[in-house]
Amino acid sequence: MKITKQSLYDFVEKKVSGKQEELTNEIDSYMKLNIKSHLENELSGINHFAKKLTKLADELETTMENVNDYESWSRKSRVRDLRYVSKIKNDIIGEETHKFKQAILNNSNYSKYNADKLIDKAKKDLKEVVSKKENLFTLKRELDATIKSSTTGKQAYDALIKLGIDMEDFEGAESQLPAIQKLSVDPCLVNGNCN
């Protein structure tokens, strides 16, 4: 097994990314369970508008098709706009869930949609997960610095083991053996010893 510094960087990146993804999924599950339902309740008044806009778009589309007047791009565009506006609740929920998540991760304020108490609860509930996420960034920086400061890949590998990193999954770099080629012309032309 050939140990290069680049293969160690890749190994650390892969391990950290896997753990980051697990933590992100945990946060996303919490958001879906708690935050999205809260936002849906807060925005429930929009539902009747969405139904009316969709119905209006359907009726306009049917009427224009019946009188063969649905070929104009501007008319089609306006009907699509009605359909788009009817889905605004989903857009708001998506955007605000993302902002809510960022507020939790950055420990900042979020005061929309009567969610003040909810964000405080989420910060408490997710404190350990957010802390692990931040610690993973720090750990990766420190491991990368360890690899960088090592002279060779083998030295970096040994340093990572001494730091307590489980290297069981490490596969190393593949040896890049030069391909053996057959020359079509005798190399004596370059060597200068052709007889």
Protein Blocks (a to p, Z undefined) as FASTA:
>chain_A
ZZdfklmmmmmmmmmmmmmmmmmmmmmmmmmmmmmmmmmmmmmmmmmmmmmmmmmmmmmm
mmmmmnopambmklmmmmmmmmmmmmmmmmmmmmmmmmmmmmmmnopacfehhimmmmmm
mmmmmmmmmmmmmmmmmmmmmmmmmmmmpmblmlmmmmmmmnopafklpnbjaddddddd
ddfbdfklmnopaZZ
